[in-house]
Amino acid sequence: MFPQLAQFQDLALLLLRVMVAAVFLDSGWKHVKDPEARGKSIGMSKPATAAVGTAEILLVENPLHVFPHGAGKVEPVIVEEDDFR
């Protein structure tokens, strides 16, 4: 639609991945920091809330490699220039 914006694609994807990682880390930290209050607000038990928070923190190993499907193991997505020729 706007071909002149194609030059910013890499930067846009990087910023998107960093923002998603920040959301996961912030949410996970809130779950781990006060699992009892956070568990009440989301309707989960204290141990389950702490486990979810720990998983959210551990799944974001590197903000540049956020798994695109939102769950599961965080893995890098490598795209080489030759893939587009």
N, C-alpha and C positions, 0 to 999 in steps of 0.2 A: 504494500500500500504506500509506504514512504521509503523508497529505496535509498534516499540520502541518510537515513538513520541506521542502515546496515553496518556502518563503521563502528557503531556503539554496541553491537550485539555482545561481544565478549565482556565488556564492562558491565552491561546490564545483567548478564547471567551471573557474573561474579557477585555483584551487589545483591541479587536475588538469593543466591546461596548463602551469603553472609547474613542476610536478614532472617532467613529460615533457621539458620544455626543459632542466631541470637534468641529467637523465639523459643526454640527447644531448650536452650541453656537456661533462660530466664524461668520458664515454666518448671523445668526440672529442679532448679535451685529452690524455688518456692515450695515445691512438694517435699524436698528433703529437709529444708530449713524448719518448717513447722507442719509436719504431716498430720497432726491431730486437727488443727484448725482448717487446713487445706482439704483434708479428707471430709470434714463436715460440709464444706462449701460445695464439694463435687459429689457427695454421697458415697464415699468409699471409706473402708476401714483404715486405721493408722498404718498397719504394715503394708497394705496394698498401695496406699498413697506413696509411701517411702520407696517401695519397689518400682513404681511407675516413674517417680522422679529420678531415681538412680539410672533406670534404663534410658530416660530421655537425655540425661547428661552423658552417659557412656556411648550412646549411639552417635553423638556428634563428636567424632574423633578429630576432624579437621573441617573448619567451616568452608573450605574450598571443595570438599567432597561430600555433599549432602545427597543422600539417596533420593532420587526423584519421585519415588512412589510413596514417600511419607512414613514408611514403616520397614522394619527389618534391618539387616546389616547395612551400615554406611559404607559405600564403595565408590571409588572414583569413576568418573565417566571420561574416557580419553577419546578425543576426536582429533584425527590427524588431517592435515591439509589434503593429502592424497584421496581421502574419502569423498571429497566433493568434486573430483574430476571425472 
